[in-house]
Every structure is written in C-alpha cells, then in structure tokens.
Amino acid sequence: MPPIRKQKFGYAKRLEKKKAEQLTQSQSGTMDNYVIKTPHVSSSNNEDVGNVGGGDNNDEYVDMNVDEDGVNNTDVNHEDVDDVNNEDVDDVKLDNDDDDDGVHDEETNIDYDHVEDVDVDINVDIFDPRNWDSLSSDMIKHLVAGGPKRDKSMEKGPKDKSSRRFTAYYTRVLPNNDKCDREWLVYSKELDKLFVFVVNYLEKALRKNHIMKFLAKHNLAFRGTNEKLYKKSNENFLGLIEMLQEFDPVIKEHVRRITRDDMHVHYLGHTIQNEFILLLAHEIKSKIINKVKQAKYFSVILDCTPDTSHQEQMSLILRYVNVSSTCVTIEESFLGFLNVDETTGKRLFDVTLDELKSLDLDIDDVRSQGYDNGSNMKGKHQGVQKRFLDINPRAFYTACGCHSLNLALCDMANTCAKGRDFFGIIQRIYTIFANSSKRWQILKDNVKGLTLKSLSITRWESRVESVKAIRFQISDIREALLQVAETDNDSLIQSQAKSLATNELGDFEFLVAIVIWFEILYVVNLVSKKLQSSDMLIDIAIKEVKGLISFFEEFRETGLSKAINDAKEIAVEMDIDPVFVQKRVIRRKRQFDENTIDDDASFSAEESFKINYFLYIVDQAIGSLRTRFEQYTEYANIFGFLFSCDKLKSYDDKSLKLSCTQLEAALKNGERSDIDANELFMELRLLDNFLPSENMAPVDVLTFLKQRDCFPNALIAYRVLLTIPVTVASAERSFSKLKLLKSYLRSSMSQERLNGLAMIAIENDLLSNVDYKEMVKNFALRNAERIARFTD
C-alpha cells in the first residue's frame, strides 16, 4: 500500500493560492469604509491642523503628527494606517456582529494647576477630536504630553455602509495571540468616527526613553560578545531593548519583526549606537561652545593621566562666566580627552592649540591657565604656561591650589626624619591587619568605630582619615595588636605587632605627634575641599590661604602645649607614663675632620621634640605656603580693588585710578587692552552711587552690572576676574569617568567613542536641553534610506 500523501498536489496548491488572491482583491480598500483621508487646512495661527470636520457618517483619518516640543507639524498621511505604525491591517477584525473586545484604556488627565507658562483654555476639551482643528500651540503641546484619551463607555465601533463594525480598534492581536495596544487610535462616540493620533516616535524615544542616553549617562557598557537579541552576553543595550519591548508596543513590534527576519535594517547595531553617541555628544559640545563664545573670555584647565591602555589622556576643561541667563554663574565645562603621544611642554601646548582652533575658539580670548605643578606645565622657560604667555600675555597662569597645598604637606613630612617615621608607623599598623582576613577580624572585634585606611601616596591632605582612625581609637587598636601578637601563627607578625603595641603606640612622643598631625591635616583638608569647588573665586581662595598661614603662625605659639595636654589624657587612658623619654641616638662613625659637637646634648627630650620636630614642620609649612602661593599675591595687587564692594568704596580717587591703570596694563596685548583705565575709573566711581549698601561679592556685582548698559569697562573687568581658575579639580574629576569608561574590558575603545561617552556622562545636565529634532534630522540626512524613513 503506497504511503499517504501529506502535502497537496501542485494543482491543489495553485487553486488554493488563486482563492487567496481573489479574497485579497475582494477585501482591497476595506479600510476606506472606516477611514476617510481628508486634506488639511490652515488655522488662524498659521499651523497645519488636520481637518476633523465634515463628512456624514464616515470615519476620518487625521494624522496629528506633533513634535514633543509642541510644534504642530500636522499633515495628512496618505499612507495606510498600518504603514504609519509598521503594523499589518490583516489582523483587523471585520465582521457583521456587534461584539466588542472589551479592551479599554485608562483615561489621561492633565493637572492644569501645575502647568507653567502655557495658554490653555480649561473650558476646551483638548482630548475631544471634535476640537482638534481649533487648538492653540499650547493646547496641542499638552495634548501630545498627555496622549490620546479613550472613551471607556464605548461599546461598539463605527459602522461602514454595509453595517459592519471595526471591532478591534484599540488592540491588535499578534500572530502569537499577544495583544498590542494601538495607542495612536482614538474613537469619537459623538461623531461615530475613528481618529489616528500619531507622534514622532523616534524623537519621543530620544527625549524620554533613549537607552543610549541612559547607558552613557551612567557609564555602563553597551554591548558584550554577542550582538543578537535574546542571546547570552548581549549585555546592556540589547538587554534593555528586550525589557522595554514588554511595555512599549512600538518596540515590541520592532523586536518581533527583527526576530522573524521581516526586516534587516533595525538600527540596533553598534554602528548606529556610535552614531547616536557622537550626535548626542556633538549637540552637548555645541551648546558649551556657544556659551563660551557668548562669554568671550575663558580659561584653559589641563591635566594628564594614562588610561588603562597606557595612552596618555589630557583632559581639556574651559572655565567661563555664563552670562546667558539672568543670574550670572561660573562654569567649568569638559570638552574632551586629548590623546597625546608625549608629555613635553611643546607637545601638550601644540595639541591644546590645535584643539582650540578646531573648536573655533580664539586663543587671544584666553585670560587664564590652570595646571598642576608639573614642570612640563608650569615651567617658566619651556612649560605650557610660558608658551601660552608668549602668544597671549593676558593668559595669567595659576598653579592648582590643591596641588600646592599637597606639596606643602609633602615638604613638611619628607624634609623631617621624624615625620617620615611617623607616617611609616601609621602605614605599618594598617598593613599588619589588612594583609590577613583573620587579623582584620580581630581588629573589627576590638574597634567598633572608624575603619583603618591606607595612606594615600599622592594626596597628602586625605591622610587625615588614616590618622583620624588611630588618633581617636588608639587604645582599642593597641589591644588588637597585642591580641595579634599572642594568637598569630607567624612569628614575624607576632614580633611586629608586639613592637607596634609597646614601642610605638606606647611612646608618649608618638601620642603627641599624632595629635599634632591630626590638627594640621584636618585644617589643610578643609581648605583643600573648599578650593575644589568649580565656582571657587580667586578672592575667596586668597582669603582661605591667608587664613591657613595665620593658623600655622598661631599654632606655632600655642599648638604644642595643647597637643601635650590632649596626649596626656590619652596616656592616662592607656596607662602610659605621660613624659618624653630621652632616647639614645645611634650615629654613624664620623671622619677625623668632621665636627663632632652634639647639638642635642644640652636639650631635654621635650625641648628636642619641640625644636627638631614641632617647630621644624610648622616653619616649613609657613615658608612653603608663602612660596607656592606667590601668584595669589600678584592677583591681589591687580584685581584686589574689585574683590568686594566695601574694598572698592574704601579706595580714594588717587588709589582707585592707580589700580585701574595697573589693570589696564595687565590686560594689554601690544596696543590693545580689554579696558580703558580712565573710563573704568569713572564707571566705578559712578557705580558707588548705584550699588546697594550691603557688601557684595564679585558675582553679585557682575549680575548687577549685567542688567545695566552703562558700565561696559567694569563689566569686562569683573568677567575677567571671575574667569581665573583656582584648581584643576574639574579635570581630575573627569579622570574618574575615564576609569569607568575605558576599563580593562573596554581598553580598545576608539578615542572618538571615548570622548562621546565622556561628554554625555560628565555634562549630562545638558541632555535635557538637547535639540532632539535637529539631532534626528542630522541622523536621517546621513544616507538616502534614512531620508526616506525619517523626513517628510
């Protein structure tokens, strides 16, 4: 017996195909029974609004193509409804019964009490399609923001001439029986008509749910080892697409078509990701450059660090006075990482100059430079600052205040043998516990407060946290060391722990030293934190440094006695004899012609500590601070009369005129100067009559001047003053993003992509103001296929 044939014969298959074609032809134009495409009309406000009036009992198709920013681009769509939303009309249920699918959307409510700067008539129902042809721009904006409003009381859809009903109007049943919400479809019960509410989905996604914006803002990796949906290791971007498709019908339909190979151009690949990253970064950078050009004067802040692929990256930060808003603000904006192949002063300068030219910024508008204390940066002969000054003598150089404080502390400790020994003990205490989980548990059992921290190699002021943990818990830490000495299996560790507990922590001199160093580090750290603010002003920085020098001068007189008293309280708690012990000094063998006089022979232990330790480090601090902040004194001589209203009013005519003349000379390049001394003098004298009686800071004075046009020279003088940077902290903060972005897993990232991601992550505050409409237009214009897809 021959096998049963499971497939149809060729004739049967051709007959079935013919019947299907006849059925398709018989249903051609069926949607036109429910939708009438009407031409648009122009409203009184010269905006194209879809005509929803007219017609008898026929339904109308109106394309409310409104941008997210409220701009009405309403136009009649001459494609099928399904083409607008990439959906097939084959799923629409057309029958003669009156059944309803029972699916209704929740109503959308707008709280008009919380709407700002709009003109909305609360007596007009903006969600009623009957009113759409008469809505104002503000009404259309809120209609788009709120989305369409569905009639939940509706039981039956509109009828065509054959009395058939369009029943699957709010949802579409997908081939897998999932239901897809047609959020763009609106039914008017009063008119018995169906309306289409279409928003520019690409721009909407960019503005609200843009995955690339989210990932870049939070420094997250985009792709893994696989770039296909629903595959392992496809990482964050495709993973979020998979998640969002469960909630967003547009993305769901897009994913369905991709997974079924219904489309090949899906815009989810890494090439498109890179394009959008660069487009976003370009928009942000353009906004920054526009603000810099509007400010005119700006400062250049540079700092370098190697990345994970051992390439030297130089962070470029511009500081400027933002005068675009009513209130004047000081801003420091990131403009990218510059890959430099060598770190000589000439090379760094050339790279910076080329970048400024590419950004269309004039080097003659640079009024200050801010770098660290590296010789390639601050060098007086070959450094970057010298090369800038050769071209533009008005580009004042300011060494980073925080770096200078750090180096002052380094001078204090490293030039004193006992200072080096002190910090060596602090690190040894941390190391002995940190190198073993068992010993660390012993520490935790004995110390319930502050955690021990390792010493920072470069940031000396941050060592206050390491010293603080021991300063206020020294008794508990000593007990932990003694327990380690008794229980540890390593004899070397036992010996080290016992030595630290008895010899170092049991020495009264060490107790006095830890009190002194905590006081010094605490005060310096406070000043350093203040200077790191991006809007820190040079006059406040000068005041802080002067206050720090005054602290050391006073501490020199009273600090030791207070430290001894505090140390005695600790000694009593630890059962230690609170006296300085004369220690035997081991000296090297001297040659016959060397001086053998013992300078310390006539001093007691306490006097020796005071002279060779305490006074030594304090005097070193005072001298180092004065030397490293010499530039601040120069700024005070040039701009000091502008630091406050009270100081300005305290000048007599002769002194004020002399100060104006000095400022004119400082802001002069060749024969050109930013200000005229005589005019500035007259403006400042006149300004005394207008300024309020209370003392005002330079920012407040500039805000006051900005609202008036009769003080042009004073306006320039204050803008230049506020442009001067204090630290390079903004550049250092950008390095933290660099480490997150270019990690060892992403070490092969291109420089262009790195800068794009860094720009979005660092300047993410500007994301909300990005012109997404223009961005989508630029994306579409890159090739012909996109022009057809995304442009009218």
Secondary structure, 3 states (H helix, E strand, C coil): CCCCCCCCCHHHHHHHHHHHHHHHHHCCCHHHHCCEECCCEECCCCCEECCCCCCCCCCEECECCECCCCCECCCCCCCCHHHHCCCCHHHCCEECCCCCCCCCCCCCCCCHHHCCCCCCCCCCCCCCHHHHHHCCHHHHHHHHHHCCCCCCCCCCCCECCCCCEECCCCEEECCCCCEEECCCEEEECCCCEEEECCECHHHHHHHHCCHHHHHHHCCCCCCCCCCCCCCCCCHHHHHHHHHHCCCCHHHHHHHHHHHCCCCCCCCCCHHHHHHHHHHHHHHHHHHHHHHHHHHCCEEEEEEEEECCCCCEEEEEEEEEEECCCCCCEEEEEEEEEEEECCCCHHHHHHHHHHHHHHCCCCHHHEEEEEECCCHHHHCCCCCHHHHHHHHCCCCEEEECHHHHHHHHHHHHHHCCHHHHHHHHHHHHHHHHHHCCHHHHHHHHHHCCCCCCCCCCCCCHHHHHHHHHHHHCCHHHHHHHHHHHHHHCCCHHHHHHHHHHHHHHCCCHHHHHHHHHHHHHHHHHHHHHHHHCCCCCCHHHHHHHHHHHHHHHHHHHHHHHHHHHHHHHHHHHHHCCCCCCCCCCCCCCCCCCCCCCCCCCCCCCHHHHHHHHHHHHHHHHHHHHHHHHCHHHHHHHHHHHHHCCHHHHHHCCHHHHHHHHHHHHHHCEECCEECCCHHHHHHHHHHHCCCCCCCCCCHHHHHHHHHCCCCCHHHHHHHHHHHHCCCCCHHHHHHHHHHHHHCCHHHCCCCHHHHHHHHHHHHCHHHHHHCCHHHHHHHHHCCCHHHHHHHCC
